[in-house]
Amino acid sequence: MMIAPGTTLVDHIIPARSSKSASLLQDGLLVVGFSIFLALCAQVSFYLPITPVPVTLQTLAVLLTGAALGSRRGALAMLAYLAEGAAGLPVFAGASGGFIHLIGYTGGYLWSYPIAAFIVGLLCEKGLDRRFLTSALAMLPSAIAIDVIGTAWLAVVLHLDILTALQQGILPFIPGDLLKLVVATALLPTAWMIVRAVKPAERRPRA
């Protein structure tokens, strides 16, 4: 199957709509749907005794969302998630909500999600997620961005020195982040293999 450049996995799974309004509605539903997916992944969480930041499946959800939707829709899905949480909906870890979470010690991680989704989406639009050897290159920059932005925010809010910030914001999450990275790296090329097998004909790019 020949794949149009600049398109993502979702573009090849869901048929393109003929009208602009229908296409916008479809994109809106995808954005909301993936924001809900992130909210569900946030509920899989637990705390380690050495850090106030919970371990969740959110990083995996951010990577998969950006890869599946692309840069713009992926970032919009993350912004929708933040808006839902700021409005008080129980979408953050521990079924919590409220704007306070966006300025608290985990705020940096939350604000990094639109940036991370945009980065991975942009790289996947260039086709890096379609092979196992390059899929990790699409995922790794976003995973690093989440940890760096989140840790920097944590250090500012809690007035931590660099070493303590690293001990609380990055080091405890390295094993889990590596596992999530491996899962995301494997899922996307596998999904593309299935799409190629099921839909061998070339799809036209969306207008």
SEDONU-617925 format. One record per residue (C-alpha): x, y, z; chain; residue in three letters; residue number from 0. Coordinates in nm, 2 decimals, decimal comma. Example, Ala and Ser with C-alpha at 12.3 -4.5 7.8 and 13.67 -1.06 7.14 Angstrom:
<pts>
@px:1,23 | py:-0,45 | pz:0,78 | chain:A | res:Ala | n:0
@px:1,37 | py:-0,11 | pz:0,71 | chain:A | res:Ser | n:1
</pts>
This chain:
<pts>
@px:0,00 | py:0,00 | pz:0,00 | chain:A | res:Met | n:0
@px:0,14 | py:0,34 | pz:-0,10 | chain:A | res:Met | n:1
@px:0,09 | py:0,59 | pz:0,19 | chain:A | res:Ile | n:2
@px:0,03 | py:0,95 | pz:0,13 | chain:A | res:Ala | n:3
@px:0,29 | py:1,17 | pz:0,30 | chain:A | res:Pro | n:4
@px:0,18 | py:1,38 | pz:0,59 | chain:A | res:Gly | n:5
@px:-0,09 | py:1,14 | pz:0,70 | chain:A | res:Thr | n:6
@px:-0,12 | py:0,93 | pz:1,01 | chain:A | res:Thr | n:7
@px:-0,26 | py:0,60 | pz:1,12 | chain:A | res:Leu | n:8
@px:-0,61 | py:0,73 | pz:1,19 | chain:A | res:Val | n:9
@px:-0,62 | py:0,88 | pz:0,84 | chain:A | res:Asp | n:10
@px:-0,58 | py:0,53 | pz:0,69 | chain:A | res:His | n:11
@px:-0,82 | py:0,36 | pz:0,93 | chain:A | res:Ile | n:12
@px:-1,11 | py:0,60 | pz:0,92 | chain:A | res:Ile | n:13
@px:-1,25 | py:0,70 | pz:0,57 | chain:A | res:Pro | n:14
@px:-1,21 | py:1,07 | pz:0,48 | chain:A | res:Ala | n:15
@px:-1,53 | py:1,27 | pz:0,47 | chain:A | res:Arg | n:16
@px:-1,64 | py:1,44 | pz:0,15 | chain:A | res:Ser | n:17
@px:-1,74 | py:1,77 | pz:0,30 | chain:A | res:Ser | n:18
@px:-1,53 | py:2,01 | pz:0,51 | chain:A | res:Lys | n:19
@px:-1,80 | py:2,03 | pz:0,79 | chain:A | res:Ser | n:20
@px:-1,81 | py:1,65 | pz:0,82 | chain:A | res:Ala | n:21
@px:-1,44 | py:1,63 | pz:0,82 | chain:A | res:Ser | n:22
@px:-1,42 | py:1,89 | pz:1,10 | chain:A | res:Leu | n:23
@px:-1,68 | py:1,70 | pz:1,30 | chain:A | res:Leu | n:24
@px:-1,49 | py:1,38 | pz:1,26 | chain:A | res:Gln | n:25
@px:-1,17 | py:1,55 | pz:1,37 | chain:A | res:Asp | n:26
@px:-1,35 | py:1,70 | pz:1,67 | chain:A | res:Gly | n:27
@px:-1,48 | py:1,36 | pz:1,78 | chain:A | res:Leu | n:28
@px:-1,13 | py:1,21 | pz:1,75 | chain:A | res:Leu | n:29
@px:-0,99 | py:1,49 | pz:1,96 | chain:A | res:Val | n:30
@px:-1,25 | py:1,44 | pz:2,23 | chain:A | res:Val | n:31
@px:-1,22 | py:1,06 | pz:2,21 | chain:A | res:Gly | n:32
@px:-0,85 | py:1,06 | pz:2,26 | chain:A | res:Phe | n:33
@px:-0,87 | py:1,31 | pz:2,54 | chain:A | res:Ser | n:34
@px:-1,10 | py:1,06 | pz:2,71 | chain:A | res:Ile | n:35
@px:-0,84 | py:0,79 | pz:2,64 | chain:A | res:Phe | n:36
@px:-0,58 | py:0,99 | pz:2,82 | chain:A | res:Leu | n:37
@px:-0,81 | py:1,05 | pz:3,11 | chain:A | res:Ala | n:38
@px:-0,87 | py:0,67 | pz:3,14 | chain:A | res:Leu | n:39
@px:-0,49 | py:0,61 | pz:3,13 | chain:A | res:Cys | n:40
@px:-0,44 | py:0,87 | pz:3,41 | chain:A | res:Ala | n:41
@px:-0,65 | py:0,66 | pz:3,64 | chain:A | res:Gln | n:42
@px:-0,39 | py:0,38 | pz:3,63 | chain:A | res:Val | n:43
@px:-0,17 | py:0,54 | pz:3,88 | chain:A | res:Ser | n:44
@px:0,03 | py:0,47 | pz:4,20 | chain:A | res:Phe | n:45
@px:0,29 | py:0,65 | pz:4,41 | chain:A | res:Tyr | n:46
@px:0,65 | py:0,57 | pz:4,49 | chain:A | res:Leu | n:47
@px:0,78 | py:0,67 | pz:4,83 | chain:A | res:Pro | n:48
@px:1,07 | py:0,88 | pz:4,68 | chain:A | res:Ile | n:49
@px:0,86 | py:1,12 | pz:4,48 | chain:A | res:Thr | n:50
@px:0,54 | py:1,32 | pz:4,50 | chain:A | res:Pro | n:51
@px:0,46 | py:1,26 | pz:4,13 | chain:A | res:Val | n:52
@px:0,25 | py:0,96 | pz:4,06 | chain:A | res:Pro | n:53
@px:0,34 | py:0,69 | pz:3,81 | chain:A | res:Val | n:54
@px:0,07 | py:0,67 | pz:3,54 | chain:A | res:Thr | n:55
@px:0,01 | py:0,54 | pz:3,19 | chain:A | res:Leu | n:56
@px:-0,03 | py:0,90 | pz:3,06 | chain:A | res:Gln | n:57
@px:0,31 | py:0,91 | pz:2,89 | chain:A | res:Thr | n:58
@px:0,21 | py:0,61 | pz:2,68 | chain:A | res:Leu | n:59
@px:-0,13 | py:0,76 | pz:2,60 | chain:A | res:Ala | n:60
@px:0,04 | py:1,09 | pz:2,49 | chain:A | res:Val | n:61
@px:0,28 | py:0,91 | pz:2,26 | chain:A | res:Leu | n:62
@px:0,00 | py:0,69 | pz:2,11 | chain:A | res:Leu | n:63
@px:-0,23 | py:0,99 | pz:2,07 | chain:A | res:Thr | n:64
@px:0,02 | py:1,21 | pz:1,89 | chain:A | res:Gly | n:65
@px:0,13 | py:0,92 | pz:1,66 | chain:A | res:Ala | n:66
@px:-0,23 | py:0,82 | pz:1,57 | chain:A | res:Ala | n:67
@px:-0,37 | py:1,17 | pz:1,52 | chain:A | res:Leu | n:68
@px:-0,08 | py:1,37 | pz:1,40 | chain:A | res:Gly | n:69
@px:0,07 | py:1,69 | pz:1,53 | chain:A | res:Ser | n:70
@px:-0,22 | py:1,93 | pz:1,53 | chain:A | res:Arg | n:71
@px:-0,50 | py:1,69 | pz:1,63 | chain:A | res:Arg | n:72
@px:-0,28 | py:1,53 | pz:1,89 | chain:A | res:Gly | n:73
@px:-0,19 | py:1,86 | pz:2,05 | chain:A | res:Ala | n:74
@px:-0,56 | py:1,96 | pz:2,04 | chain:A | res:Leu | n:75
@px:-0,66 | py:1,64 | pz:2,22 | chain:A | res:Ala | n:76
@px:-0,41 | py:1,71 | pz:2,49 | chain:A | res:Met | n:77
@px:-0,54 | py:2,07 | pz:2,52 | chain:A | res:Leu | n:78
@px:-0,89 | py:1,94 | pz:2,54 | chain:A | res:Ala | n:79
@px:-0,78 | py:1,71 | pz:2,82 | chain:A | res:Tyr | n:80
@px:-0,63 | py:2,00 | pz:3,01 | chain:A | res:Leu | n:81
@px:-0,94 | py:2,20 | pz:2,96 | chain:A | res:Ala | n:82
@px:-1,16 | py:1,92 | pz:3,09 | chain:A | res:Glu | n:83
@px:-0,94 | py:1,89 | pz:3,40 | chain:A | res:Gly | n:84
@px:-0,93 | py:2,27 | pz:3,46 | chain:A | res:Ala | n:85
@px:-1,31 | py:2,27 | pz:3,44 | chain:A | res:Ala | n:86
@px:-1,32 | py:2,03 | pz:3,73 | chain:A | res:Gly | n:87
@px:-1,39 | py:1,70 | pz:3,55 | chain:A | res:Leu | n:88
@px:-1,22 | py:1,41 | pz:3,73 | chain:A | res:Pro | n:89
@px:-0,97 | py:1,34 | pz:3,45 | chain:A | res:Val | n:90
@px:-0,64 | py:1,38 | pz:3,62 | chain:A | res:Phe | n:91
@px:-0,47 | py:1,10 | pz:3,82 | chain:A | res:Ala | n:92
@px:-0,67 | py:0,97 | pz:4,11 | chain:A | res:Gly | n:93
@px:-1,00 | py:1,09 | pz:3,94 | chain:A | res:Ala | n:94
@px:-0,92 | py:1,45 | pz:4,04 | chain:A | res:Ser | n:95
@px:-0,98 | py:1,77 | pz:3,86 | chain:A | res:Gly | n:96
@px:-0,95 | py:2,15 | pz:3,90 | chain:A | res:Gly | n:97
@px:-0,72 | py:2,42 | pz:3,77 | chain:A | res:Phe | n:98
@px:-0,50 | py:2,39 | pz:4,08 | chain:A | res:Ile | n:99
@px:-0,34 | py:2,08 | pz:3,93 | chain:A | res:His | n:100
@px:-0,22 | py:2,28 | pz:3,63 | chain:A | res:Leu | n:101
@px:-0,02 | py:2,51 | pz:3,86 | chain:A | res:Ile | n:102
@px:0,08 | py:2,25 | pz:4,12 | chain:A | res:Gly | n:103
@px:0,39 | py:2,03 | pz:4,13 | chain:A | res:Tyr | n:104
@px:0,26 | py:1,80 | pz:3,86 | chain:A | res:Thr | n:105
@px:0,16 | py:2,10 | pz:3,63 | chain:A | res:Gly | n:106
@px:0,48 | py:2,08 | pz:3,43 | chain:A | res:Gly | n:107
@px:0,41 | py:1,72 | pz:3,32 | chain:A | res:Tyr | n:108
@px:0,05 | py:1,82 | pz:3,23 | chain:A | res:Leu | n:109
@px:0,15 | py:2,13 | pz:3,03 | chain:A | res:Trp | n:110
@px:0,42 | py:1,92 | pz:2,84 | chain:A | res:Ser | n:111
@px:0,15 | py:1,69 | pz:2,69 | chain:A | res:Tyr | n:112
@px:0,04 | py:1,92 | pz:2,40 | chain:A | res:Pro | n:113
@px:0,41 | py:1,98 | pz:2,32 | chain:A | res:Ile | n:114
@px:0,50 | py:1,61 | pz:2,33 | chain:A | res:Ala | n:115
@px:0,20 | py:1,51 | pz:2,13 | chain:A | res:Ala | n:116
@px:0,28 | py:1,77 | pz:1,86 | chain:A | res:Phe | n:117
@px:0,64 | py:1,65 | pz:1,84 | chain:A | res:Ile | n:118
@px:0,56 | py:1,28 | pz:1,81 | chain:A | res:Val | n:119
@px:0,28 | py:1,36 | pz:1,57 | chain:A | res:Gly | n:120
@px:0,51 | py:1,57 | pz:1,35 | chain:A | res:Leu | n:121
@px:0,76 | py:1,29 | pz:1,33 | chain:A | res:Leu | n:122
@px:0,50 | py:1,03 | pz:1,26 | chain:A | res:Cys | n:123
@px:0,36 | py:1,24 | pz:0,98 | chain:A | res:Glu | n:124
@px:0,70 | py:1,20 | pz:0,82 | chain:A | res:Lys | n:125
@px:0,66 | py:0,82 | pz:0,84 | chain:A | res:Gly | n:126
@px:0,90 | py:0,73 | pz:1,13 | chain:A | res:Leu | n:127
@px:0,63 | py:0,53 | pz:1,31 | chain:A | res:Asp | n:128
@px:0,59 | py:0,28 | pz:1,02 | chain:A | res:Arg | n:129
@px:0,90 | py:0,07 | pz:1,08 | chain:A | res:Arg | n:130
@px:1,04 | py:-0,07 | pz:1,40 | chain:A | res:Phe | n:131
@px:1,38 | py:0,07 | pz:1,35 | chain:A | res:Leu | n:132
@px:1,26 | py:0,43 | pz:1,32 | chain:A | res:Thr | n:133
@px:0,96 | py:0,42 | pz:1,55 | chain:A | res:Ser | n:134
@px:1,17 | py:0,47 | pz:1,86 | chain:A | res:Ala | n:135
@px:1,32 | py:0,79 | pz:1,70 | chain:A | res:Leu | n:136
@px:0,96 | py:0,93 | pz:1,68 | chain:A | res:Ala | n:137
@px:0,87 | py:0,85 | pz:2,04 | chain:A | res:Met | n:138
@px:1,20 | py:0,93 | pz:2,23 | chain:A | res:Leu | n:139
@px:1,20 | py:1,31 | pz:2,19 | chain:A | res:Pro | n:140
@px:0,85 | py:1,34 | pz:2,33 | chain:A | res:Ser | n:141
@px:0,92 | py:1,12 | pz:2,62 | chain:A | res:Ala | n:142
@px:1,23 | py:1,32 | pz:2,70 | chain:A | res:Ile | n:143
@px:1,03 | py:1,65 | pz:2,67 | chain:A | res:Ala | n:144
@px:0,77 | py:1,53 | pz:2,92 | chain:A | res:Ile | n:145
@px:1,03 | py:1,44 | pz:3,18 | chain:A | res:Asp | n:146
@px:1,24 | py:1,76 | pz:3,13 | chain:A | res:Val | n:147
@px:0,95 | py:2,00 | pz:3,14 | chain:A | res:Ile | n:148
@px:0,79 | py:1,82 | pz:3,42 | chain:A | res:Gly | n:149
@px:1,10 | py:1,81 | pz:3,63 | chain:A | res:Thr | n:150
@px:1,19 | py:2,17 | pz:3,57 | chain:A | res:Ala | n:151
@px:0,84 | py:2,28 | pz:3,68 | chain:A | res:Trp | n:152
@px:0,87 | py:2,05 | pz:3,99 | chain:A | res:Leu | n:153
@px:1,20 | py:2,21 | pz:4,08 | chain:A | res:Ala | n:154
@px:1,06 | py:2,56 | pz:4,06 | chain:A | res:Val | n:155
@px:0,73 | py:2,49 | pz:4,25 | chain:A | res:Val | n:156
@px:0,90 | py:2,29 | pz:4,53 | chain:A | res:Leu | n:157
@px:1,22 | py:2,49 | pz:4,54 | chain:A | res:His | n:158
@px:1,44 | py:2,19 | pz:4,47 | chain:A | res:Leu | n:159
@px:1,81 | py:2,19 | pz:4,37 | chain:A | res:Asp | n:160
@px:1,90 | py:2,02 | pz:4,05 | chain:A | res:Ile | n:161
@px:2,01 | py:1,69 | pz:4,20 | chain:A | res:Leu | n:162
@px:1,69 | py:1,66 | pz:4,42 | chain:A | res:Thr | n:163
@px:1,47 | py:1,75 | pz:4,12 | chain:A | res:Ala | n:164
@px:1,64 | py:1,47 | pz:3,91 | chain:A | res:Leu | n:165
@px:1,59 | py:1,22 | pz:4,20 | chain:A | res:Gln | n:166
@px:1,22 | py:1,31 | pz:4,23 | chain:A | res:Gln | n:167
@px:1,12 | py:1,40 | pz:3,88 | chain:A | res:Gly | n:168
@px:1,32 | py:1,18 | pz:3,64 | chain:A | res:Ile | n:169
@px:1,51 | py:0,89 | pz:3,79 | chain:A | res:Leu | n:170
@px:1,22 | py:0,71 | pz:3,95 | chain:A | res:Pro | n:171
@px:1,03 | py:0,70 | pz:3,62 | chain:A | res:Phe | n:172
@px:1,31 | py:0,58 | pz:3,39 | chain:A | res:Ile | n:173
@px:1,22 | py:0,21 | pz:3,41 | chain:A | res:Pro | n:174
@px:0,85 | py:0,27 | pz:3,35 | chain:A | res:Gly | n:175
@px:0,92 | py:0,53 | pz:3,08 | chain:A | res:Asp | n:176
@px:1,15 | py:0,28 | pz:2,90 | chain:A | res:Leu | n:177
@px:0,88 | py:0,02 | pz:2,91 | chain:A | res:Leu | n:178
@px:0,62 | py:0,26 | pz:2,78 | chain:A | res:Lys | n:179
@px:0,86 | py:0,36 | pz:2,50 | chain:A | res:Leu | n:180
@px:0,91 | py:0,00 | pz:2,40 | chain:A | res:Val | n:181
@px:0,53 | py:-0,06 | pz:2,40 | chain:A | res:Val | n:182
@px:0,46 | py:0,25 | pz:2,19 | chain:A | res:Ala | n:183
@px:0,75 | py:0,17 | pz:1,96 | chain:A | res:Thr | n:184
@px:0,62 | py:-0,18 | pz:1,90 | chain:A | res:Ala | n:185
@px:0,25 | py:-0,09 | pz:1,87 | chain:A | res:Leu | n:186
@px:0,26 | py:0,17 | pz:1,59 | chain:A | res:Leu | n:187
@px:0,46 | py:-0,04 | pz:1,33 | chain:A | res:Pro | n:188
@px:0,24 | py:-0,34 | pz:1,41 | chain:A | res:Thr | n:189
@px:-0,07 | py:-0,13 | pz:1,36 | chain:A | res:Ala | n:190
@px:0,07 | py:-0,01 | pz:1,02 | chain:A | res:Trp | n:191
@px:0,14 | py:-0,37 | pz:0,92 | chain:A | res:Met | n:192
@px:-0,22 | py:-0,46 | pz:0,99 | chain:A | res:Ile | n:193
@px:-0,35 | py:-0,16 | pz:0,80 | chain:A | res:Val | n:194
@px:-0,14 | py:-0,25 | pz:0,50 | chain:A | res:Arg | n:195
@px:-0,27 | py:-0,61 | pz:0,51 | chain:A | res:Ala | n:196
@px:-0,63 | py:-0,51 | pz:0,55 | chain:A | res:Val | n:197
@px:-0,63 | py:-0,21 | pz:0,31 | chain:A | res:Lys | n:198
@px:-0,38 | py:-0,28 | pz:0,04 | chain:A | res:Pro | n:199
@px:-0,52 | py:-0,01 | pz:-0,20 | chain:A | res:Ala | n:200
@px:-0,38 | py:0,34 | pz:-0,19 | chain:A | res:Glu | n:201
@px:-0,59 | py:0,59 | pz:-0,01 | chain:A | res:Arg | n:202
@px:-0,62 | py:0,94 | pz:-0,13 | chain:A | res:Arg | n:203
@px:-0,49 | py:1,22 | pz:0,10 | chain:A | res:Pro | n:204
@px:-0,76 | py:1,43 | pz:0,27 | chain:A | res:Arg | n:205
@px:-0,83 | py:1,76 | pz:0,12 | chain:A | res:Ala | n:206
</pts>
